[in-house]
Amino acid sequence: MAKTTIQVDTGTRDQLAALAAEQGTTMGALLASWAAEHPTCEQREERVRQGREAMRAHTPHALSDEQLDALPNVLERLRALVGDAAA
């Protein structure tokens, strides 16, 4: 993979270097890990689209995007149900 340079103030650079050293890694790996954990809006939208497609492929009554958008906290409710059933 090609590499590039980013410019930050020296205080930020020193903090990144210290954090990377504490974790036994490099600043580049530290930043790559952070970026992987913080998807862009476009990446989040793609994950939602893929999740909805997967759900529709495995449920007998597929809901439209409009119906899914109207259901607040669907994932949280499902996790709560699964958690309650597992307890």
N, CA, C and O atoms as a printed pandas DataFrame, in Angstrom:
     atom_number atom_name residue_name chain_id  residue_number  x_coord  y_coord  z_coord
0              1         N          MET        A               1    0.846   -1.171    0.000
1              2        CA          MET        A               1    0.000    0.000    0.000
2              3         C          MET        A               1    0.897    1.241    0.000
3              4         O          MET        A               1    1.919    1.284    0.684
4              5         N          ALA        A               2    0.503    2.222   -0.762
5              6        CA          ALA        A               2    1.253    3.467   -0.816
6              7         C          ALA        A               2    1.112    4.218    0.501
7              8         O          ALA        A               2    0.087    4.118    1.175
8              9         N          LYS        A               3    2.133    4.962    0.857
9             10        CA          LYS        A               3    2.111    5.732    2.092
10            11         C          LYS        A               3    2.105    7.214    1.764
11            12         O          LYS        A               3    2.522    7.630    0.683
12            13         N          THR        A               4    1.626    8.001    2.715
13            14        CA          THR        A               4    1.585    9.438    2.554
14            15         C          THR        A               4    1.950   10.084    3.882
15            16         O          THR        A               4    2.135    9.396    4.886
16            17         N          THR        A               5    2.050   11.376    3.882
17            18        CA          THR        A               5    2.394   12.128    5.085
18            19         C          THR        A               5    1.216   12.994    5.477
19            20         O          THR        A               5    0.584   13.623    4.629
20            21         N          ILE        A               6    0.923   13.022    6.773
21            22        CA          ILE        A               6   -0.075   13.964    7.271
22            23         C          ILE        A               6    0.645   14.929    8.204
23            24         O          ILE        A               6    1.637   14.570    8.839
24            25         N          GLN        A               7    0.146   16.138    8.281
25            26        CA          GLN        A               7    0.780   17.138    9.122
26            27         C          GLN        A               7   -0.082   17.406   10.338
27            28         O          GLN        A               7   -1.267   17.718   10.222
28            29         N          VAL        A               8    0.534   17.281   11.515
29            30        CA          VAL        A               8   -0.114   17.607   12.779
30            31         C          VAL        A               8    0.875   18.426   13.588
31            32         O          VAL        A               8    2.073   18.434   13.304
32            33         N          ASP        A               9    0.360   19.119   14.602
33            34        CA          ASP        A               9    1.287   19.887   15.426
34            35         C          ASP        A               9    2.162   18.932   16.232
35            36         O          ASP        A               9    1.825   17.758   16.390
36            37         N          THR        A              10    3.274   19.431   16.735
37            38        CA          THR        A              10    4.240   18.559   17.404
38            39         C          THR        A              10    3.669   17.922   18.668
39            40         O          THR        A              10    4.029   16.795   19.008
40            41         N          GLY        A              11    2.792   18.625   19.360
41            42        CA          GLY        A              11    2.167   18.051   20.546
42            43         C          GLY        A              11    1.339   16.829   20.206
43            44         O          GLY        A              11    1.385   15.819   20.908
44            45         N          THR        A              12    0.581   16.925   19.125
45            46        CA          THR        A              12   -0.231   15.793   18.679
46            47         C          THR        A              12    0.657   14.648   18.223
47            48         O          THR        A              12    0.401   13.486   18.540
48            49         N          ARG        A              13    1.699   14.983   17.481
49            50        CA          ARG        A              13    2.635   13.946   17.033
50            51         C          ARG        A              13    3.261   13.223   18.224
51            52         O          ARG        A              13    3.372   11.997   18.224
52            53         N          ASP        A              14    3.666   13.981   19.230
53            54        CA          ASP        A              14    4.283   13.373   20.408
54            55         C          ASP        A              14    3.286   12.482   21.156
55            56         O          ASP        A              14    3.647   11.413   21.648
56            57         N          GLN        A              15    2.052   12.924   21.235
57            58        CA          GLN        A              15    1.028   12.115   21.901
58            59         C          GLN        A              15    0.762   10.831   21.126
59            60         O          GLN        A              15    0.647    9.758   21.719
60            61         N          LEU        A              16    0.666   10.934   19.815
61            62        CA          LEU        A              16    0.468    9.740   18.988
62            63         C          LEU        A              16    1.642    8.771   19.133
63            64         O          LEU        A              16    1.450    7.558   19.222
64            65         N          ALA        A              17    2.843    9.312   19.156
65            66        CA          ALA        A              17    4.028    8.462   19.313
66            67         C          ALA        A              17    4.005    7.753   20.660
67            68         O          ALA        A              17    4.325    6.567   20.743
68            69         N          ALA        A              18    3.627    8.473   21.722
69            70        CA          ALA        A              18    3.560    7.867   23.057
70            71         C          ALA        A              18    2.481    6.791   23.116
71            72         O          ALA        A              18    2.708    5.716   23.672
72            73         N          LEU        A              19    1.316    7.069   22.551
73            74        CA          LEU        A              19    0.236    6.079   22.526
74            75         C          LEU        A              19    0.651    4.833   21.750
75            76         O          LEU        A              19    0.396    3.709   22.182
76            77         N          ALA        A              20    1.284    5.039   20.614
77            78        CA          ALA        A              20    1.732    3.905   19.804
78            79         C          ALA        A              20    2.764    3.084   20.571
79            80         O          ALA        A              20    2.709    1.855   20.566
80            81         N          ALA        A              21    3.694    3.752   21.223
81            82        CA          ALA        A              21    4.719    3.045   21.988
82            83         C          ALA        A              21    4.087    2.244   23.127
83            84         O          ALA        A              21    4.475    1.103   23.376
84            85         N          GLU        A              22    3.114    2.841   23.818
85            86        CA          GLU        A              22    2.431    2.133   24.906
86            87         C          GLU        A              22    1.751    0.858   24.412
87            88         O          GLU        A              22    1.667   -0.135   25.135
88            89         N          GLN        A              23    1.270    0.902   23.173
89            90        CA          GLN        A              23    0.548   -0.245   22.615
90            91         C          GLN        A              23    1.468   -1.168   21.815
91            92         O          GLN        A              23    1.022   -2.169   21.254
92            93         N          GLY        A              24    2.745   -0.823   21.768
93            94        CA          GLY        A              24    3.693   -1.659   21.037
94            95         C          GLY        A              24    3.458   -1.670   19.544
95            96         O          GLY        A              24    3.611   -2.699   18.887
96            97         N          THR        A              25    3.084   -0.521   19.011
97            98        CA          THR        A              25    2.788   -0.442   17.578
98            99         C          THR        A              25    3.385    0.841   17.014
99           100         O          THR        A              25    4.099    1.558   17.715
100          101         N          THR        A              26    3.098    1.124   15.778
101          102        CA          THR        A              26    3.575    2.342   15.132
102          103         C          THR        A              26    2.462    3.378   15.087
103          104         O          THR        A              26    1.290    3.055   15.285
104          105         N          MET        A              27    2.839    4.624   14.827
105          106        CA          MET        A              27    1.811    5.661   14.680
106          107         C          MET        A              27    0.901    5.352   13.496
107          108         O          MET        A              27   -0.308    5.569   13.571
108          109         N          GLY        A              28    1.467    4.852   12.416
109          110        CA          GLY        A              28    0.656    4.498   11.251
110          111         C          GLY        A              28   -0.362    3.420   11.580
111          112         O          GLY        A              28   -1.522    3.521   11.182
112          113         N          ALA        A              29    0.065    2.378   12.310
113          114        CA          ALA        A              29   -0.852    1.306   12.689
114          115         C          ALA        A              29   -1.899    1.813   13.669
115          116         O          ALA        A              29   -3.059    1.404   13.611
116          117         N          LEU        A              30   -1.493    2.703   14.566
117          118        CA          LEU        A              30   -2.431    3.290   15.525
118          119         C          LEU        A              30   -3.527    4.071   14.792
119          120         O          LEU        A              30   -4.711    3.921   15.093
120          121         N          LEU        A              31   -3.126    4.897   13.838
121          122        CA          LEU        A              31   -4.096    5.679   13.069
122          123         C          LEU        A              31   -4.960    4.787   12.192
123          124         O          LEU        A              31   -6.153    5.046   12.036
124          125         N          ALA        A              32   -4.377    3.741   11.615
125          126        CA          ALA        A              32   -5.160    2.811   10.792
126          127         C          ALA        A              32   -6.210    2.101   11.640
127          128         O          ALA        A              32   -7.343    1.905   11.198
128          129         N          SER        A              33   -5.838    1.720   12.844
129          130        CA          SER        A              33   -6.786    1.075   13.749
130          131         C          SER        A              33   -7.921    2.027   14.103
131          132         O          SER        A              33   -9.088    1.635   14.108
132          133         N          TRP        A              34   -7.579    3.273   14.398
133          134        CA          TRP        A              34   -8.603    4.269   14.720
134          135         C          TRP        A              34   -9.552    4.461   13.533
135          136         O          TRP        A              34  -10.770    4.500   13.702
136          137         N          ALA        A              35   -8.988    4.579   12.348
137          138        CA          ALA        A              35   -9.813    4.798   11.156
138          139         C          ALA        A              35  -10.736    3.610   10.904
139          140         O          ALA        A              35  -11.878    3.796   10.484
140          141         N          ALA        A              36  -10.258    2.397   11.154
141          142        CA          ALA        A              36  -11.083    1.205   10.948
142          143         C          ALA        A              36  -12.257    1.172   11.920
143          144         O          ALA        A              36  -13.307    0.611   11.606
144          145         N          GLU        A              37  -12.088    1.764   13.090
145          146        CA          GLU        A              37  -13.141    1.776   14.107
146          147         C          GLU        A              37  -14.105    2.946   13.950
147          148         O          GLU        A              37  -15.103    3.022   14.667
148          149         N          HIS        A              38  -13.826    3.847   13.033
149          150        CA          HIS        A              38  -14.653    5.038   12.832
150          151         C          HIS        A              38  -15.020    5.172   11.357
151          152         O          HIS        A              38  -14.410    5.957   10.632
152          153         N          PRO        A              39  -16.023    4.402   10.912
153          154        CA          PRO        A              39  -16.394    4.446    9.495
154          155         C          PRO        A              39  -16.969    5.807    9.090
155          156         O          PRO        A              39  -17.533    6.538    9.903
156          157         N          THR        A              40  -16.806    6.109    7.822
157          158        CA          THR        A              40  -17.365    7.336    7.266
158          159         C          THR        A              40  -18.881    7.190    7.135
159          160         O          THR        A              40  -19.417    6.091    7.276
160          161         N          CYS        A              41  -19.554    8.275    6.872
161          162        CA          CYS        A              41  -21.006    8.223    6.644
162          163         C          CYS        A              41  -21.322    7.275    5.498
163          164         O          CYS        A              41  -22.262    6.485    5.581
164          165         N          GLU        A              42  -20.546    7.353    4.440
165          166        CA          GLU        A              42  -20.769    6.486    3.278
166          167         C          GLU        A              42  -20.597    5.015    3.657
167          168         O          GLU        A              42  -21.377    4.167    3.222
168          169         N          GLN        A              43  -19.589    4.711    4.460
169          170        CA          GLN        A              43  -19.378    3.329    4.890
170          171         C          GLN        A              43  -20.512    2.847    5.788
171          172         O          GLN        A              43  -20.945    1.700    5.676
172          173         N          ARG        A              44  -20.995    3.711    6.677
173          174        CA          ARG        A              44  -22.116    3.327    7.543
174          175         C          ARG        A              44  -23.368    3.083    6.724
175          176         O          ARG        A              44  -24.102    2.129    6.983
176          177         N          GLU        A              45  -23.623    3.931    5.740
177          178        CA          GLU        A              45  -24.794    3.748    4.885
178          179         C          GLU        A              45  -24.710    2.435    4.117
179          180         O          GLU        A              45  -25.721    1.753    3.945
180          181         N          GLU        A              46  -23.518    2.075    3.654
181          182        CA          GLU        A              46  -23.334    0.814    2.945
182          183         C          GLU        A              46  -23.584   -0.367    3.877
183          184         O          GLU        A              46  -24.192   -1.356    3.467
184          185         N          ARG        A              47  -23.132   -0.279    5.108
185          186        CA          ARG        A              47  -23.377   -1.353    6.079
186          187         C          ARG        A              47  -24.871   -1.501    6.363
187          188         O          ARG        A              47  -25.375   -2.616    6.489
188          189         N          VAL        A              48  -25.566   -0.388    6.461
189          190        CA          VAL        A              48  -27.017   -0.440    6.682
190          191         C          VAL        A              48  -27.686   -1.104    5.481
191          192         O          VAL        A              48  -28.560   -1.956    5.643
192          193         N          ARG        A              49  -27.275   -0.712    4.279
193          194        CA          ARG        A              49  -27.855   -1.297    3.067
194          195         C          ARG        A              49  -27.619   -2.804    3.036
195          196         O          ARG        A              49  -28.534   -3.571    2.739
196          197         N          GLN        A              50  -26.401   -3.226    3.340
197          198        CA          GLN        A              50  -26.086   -4.660    3.340
198          199         C          GLN        A              50  -26.862   -5.396    4.427
199          200         O          GLN        A              50  -27.325   -6.515    4.210
200          201         N          GLY        A              51  -27.004   -4.784    5.575
201          202        CA          GLY        A              51  -27.764   -5.402    6.661
202          203         C          GLY        A              51  -29.224   -5.578    6.300
203          204         O          GLY        A              51  -29.833   -6.605    6.599
204          205         N          ARG        A              52  -29.775   -4.567    5.656
205          206        CA          ARG        A              52  -31.181   -4.659    5.248
206          207         C          ARG        A              52  -31.372   -5.733    4.185
207          208         O          ARG        A              52  -32.363   -6.463    4.208
208          209         N          GLU        A              53  -30.434   -5.832    3.263
209          210        CA          GLU        A              53  -30.515   -6.875    2.237
210          211         C          GLU        A              53  -30.447   -8.254    2.880
211          212         O          GLU        A              53  -31.215   -9.146    2.521
212          213         N          ALA        A              54  -29.538   -8.430    3.823
213          214        CA          ALA        A              54  -29.395   -9.719    4.500
214          215         C          ALA        A              54  -30.659  -10.058    5.284
215          216         O          ALA        A              54  -31.118  -11.200    5.276
216          217         N          MET        A              55  -31.210   -9.065    5.955
217          218        CA          MET        A              55  -32.432   -9.294    6.731
218          219         C          MET        A              55  -33.579   -9.696    5.800
219          220         O          MET        A              55  -34.334  -10.621    6.101
220          221         N          ARG        A              56  -33.702   -9.011    4.695
221          222        CA          ARG        A              56  -34.777   -9.321    3.756
222          223         C          ARG        A              56  -34.617  -10.714    3.159
223          224         O          ARG        A              56  -35.607  -11.385    2.867
224          225         N          ALA        A              57  -33.381  -11.147    2.979
225          226        CA          ALA        A              57  -33.127  -12.471    2.412
226          227         C          ALA        A              57  -33.474  -13.585    3.393
227          228         O          ALA        A              57  -33.654  -14.733    2.986
228          229         N          HIS        A              58  -33.570  -13.261    4.678
229          230        CA          HIS        A              58  -33.770  -14.302    5.687
230          231         C          HIS        A              58  -35.065  -14.154    6.480
231          232         O          HIS        A              58  -35.265  -14.852    7.474
232          233         N          THR        A              59  -35.935  -13.262    6.054
233          234        CA          THR        A              59  -37.205  -13.107    6.761
234          235         C          THR        A              59  -38.357  -13.292    5.774
235          236         O          THR        A              59  -38.254  -12.896    4.613
236          237         N          PRO        A              60  -39.451  -13.893    6.239
237          238        CA          PRO        A              60  -40.572  -14.157    5.328
238          239         C          PRO        A              60  -41.320  -12.890    4.922
239          240         O          PRO        A              60  -41.903  -12.856    3.838
240          241         N          HIS        A              61  -41.323  -11.863    5.742
241          242        CA          HIS        A              61  -42.059  -10.638    5.445
242          243         C          HIS        A              61  -41.086   -9.477    5.398
243          244         O          HIS        A              61  -40.838   -8.815    6.406
244          245         N          ALA        A              62  -40.543   -9.242    4.229
245          246        CA          ALA        A              62  -39.544   -8.195    4.072
246          247         C          ALA        A              62  -40.169   -6.823    4.283
247          248         O          ALA        A              62  -41.220   -6.511    3.722
248          249         N          LEU        A              63  -39.517   -6.023    5.088
249          250        CA          LEU        A              63  -39.969   -4.655    5.325
250          251         C          LEU        A              63  -39.274   -3.704    4.364
251          252         O          LEU        A              63  -38.121   -3.918    3.990
252          253         N          SER        A              64  -39.973   -2.664    3.970
253          254        CA          SER        A              64  -39.386   -1.649    3.092
254          255         C          SER        A              64  -38.449   -0.764    3.909
255          256         O          SER        A              64  -38.472   -0.784    5.139
256          257         N          ASP        A              65  -37.633    0.006    3.213
257          258        CA          ASP        A              65  -36.760    0.954    3.911
258          259         C          ASP        A              65  -37.579    1.923    4.748
259          260         O          ASP        A              65  -37.187    2.276    5.860
260          261         N          GLU        A              66  -38.719    2.352    4.215
261          262        CA          GLU        A              66  -39.575    3.289    4.943
262          263         C          GLU        A              66  -40.101    2.666    6.231
263          264         O          GLU        A              66  -40.150    3.321    7.272
264          265         N          GLN        A              67  -40.493    1.398    6.154
265          266        CA          GLN        A              67  -40.979    0.710    7.347
266          267         C          GLN        A              67  -39.860    0.534    8.373
267          268         O          GLN        A              67  -40.068    0.728    9.570
268          269         N          LEU        A              68  -38.679    0.168    7.894
269          270        CA          LEU        A              68  -37.551    0.005    8.810
270          271         C          LEU        A              68  -37.163    1.328    9.459
271          272         O          LEU        A              68  -36.838    1.371   10.646
272          273         N          ASP        A              69  -37.199    2.403    8.680
273          274        CA          ASP        A              69  -36.860    3.716    9.231
274          275         C          ASP        A              69  -37.864    4.157   10.289
275          276         O          ASP        A              69  -37.522    4.914   11.198
276          277         N          ALA        A              70  -39.103    3.684   10.171
277          278        CA          ALA        A              70  -40.152    4.075   11.122
278          279         C          ALA        A              70  -40.054    3.303   12.440
279          280         O          ALA        A              70  -40.700    3.672   13.421
280          281         N          LEU        A              71  -39.260    2.246   12.470
281          282        CA          LEU        A              71  -39.113    1.442   13.680
282          283         C          LEU        A              71  -37.914    1.946   14.486
283          284         O          LEU        A              71  -36.767    1.724   14.100
284          285         N          PRO        A              72  -38.178    2.617   15.595
285          286        CA          PRO        A              72  -37.052    3.142   16.372
286          287         C          PRO        A              72  -36.316    2.035   17.110
287          288         O          PRO        A              72  -36.926    1.114   17.652
288          289         N          ASN        A              73  -35.002    2.143   17.121
289          290        CA          ASN        A              73  -34.154    1.257   17.917
290          291         C          ASN        A              73  -34.409   -0.227   17.679
291          292         O          ASN        A              73  -34.442   -1.006   18.632
292          293         N          VAL        A              74  -34.589   -0.626   16.437
293          294        CA          VAL        A              74  -34.883   -2.020   16.128
294          295         C          VAL        A              74  -33.765   -2.938   16.625
295          296         O          VAL        A              74  -34.037   -3.951   17.270
296          297         N          LEU        A              75  -32.532   -2.597   16.334
297          298        CA          LEU        A              75  -31.435   -3.462   16.747
298          299         C          LEU        A              75  -31.337   -3.558   18.260
299          300         O          LEU        A              75  -31.112   -4.639   18.805
300          301         N          GLU        A              76  -31.504   -2.432   18.937
301          302        CA          GLU        A              76  -31.429   -2.441   20.392
302          303         C          GLU        A              76  -32.549   -3.296   20.987
303          304         O          GLU        A              76  -32.334   -4.013   21.964
304          305         N          ARG        A              77  -33.736   -3.218   20.400
305          306        CA          ARG        A              77  -34.862   -4.028   20.890
306          307         C          ARG        A              77  -34.612   -5.506   20.651
307          308         O          ARG        A              77  -34.898   -6.334   21.516
308          309         N          LEU        A              78  -34.080   -5.844   19.483
309          310        CA          LEU        A              78  -33.775   -7.239   19.198
310          311         C          LEU        A              78  -32.700   -7.768   20.139
311          312         O          LEU        A              78  -32.811   -8.886   20.644
312          313         N          ARG        A              79  -31.664   -6.973   20.376
313          314        CA          ARG        A              79  -30.621   -7.406   21.305
314          315         C          ARG        A              79  -31.182   -7.597   22.695
315          316         O          ARG        A              79  -30.789   -8.535   23.389
316          317         N          ALA        A              80  -32.088   -6.739   23.121
317          318        CA          ALA        A              80  -32.699   -6.880   24.438
318          319         C          ALA        A              80  -33.512   -8.162   24.523
319          320         O          ALA        A              80  -33.475   -8.868   25.531
320          321         N          LEU        A              81  -34.256   -8.460   23.444
321          322        CA          LEU        A              81  -35.042   -9.699   23.437
322          323         C          LEU        A              81  -34.147  -10.931   23.494
323          324         O          LEU        A              81  -34.412  -11.868   24.247
324          325         N          VAL        A              82  -33.113  -10.923   22.711
325          326        CA          VAL        A              82  -32.187  -12.059   22.677
326          327         C          VAL        A              82  -31.498  -12.174   24.041
327          328         O          VAL        A              82  -31.326  -13.275   24.564
328          329         N          GLY        A              83  -31.116  -11.056   24.597
329          330        CA          GLY        A              83  -30.473  -11.065   25.913
330          331         C          GLY        A              83  -31.403  -11.587   26.976
331          332         O          GLY        A              83  -30.979  -12.352   27.842
332          333         N          ASP        A              84  -32.682  -11.188   26.934
333          334        CA          ASP        A              84  -33.672  -11.664   27.903
334          335         C          ASP        A              84  -33.899  -13.162   27.747
335          336         O          ASP        A              84  -34.049  -13.877   28.737
336          337         N          ALA        A              85  -33.925  -13.638   26.501
337          338        CA          ALA        A              85  -34.172  -15.058   26.256
338          339         C          ALA        A              85  -32.975  -15.901   26.695
339          340         O          ALA        A              85  -33.135  -17.042   27.128
340          341         N          ALA        A              86  -31.780  -15.330   26.581
341          342        CA          ALA        A              86  -30.568  -16.077   26.948
342          343         C          ALA        A              86  -30.374  -16.132   28.452
343          344         O          ALA        A              86  -29.670  -17.009   28.953
344          345         N          ALA        A              87  -30.982  -15.216   29.174
345          346        CA          ALA        A              87  -30.774  -15.157   30.626
346          347         C          ALA        A              87  -31.555  -16.210   31.369
347          348         O          ALA        A              87  -31.480  -16.283   32.596
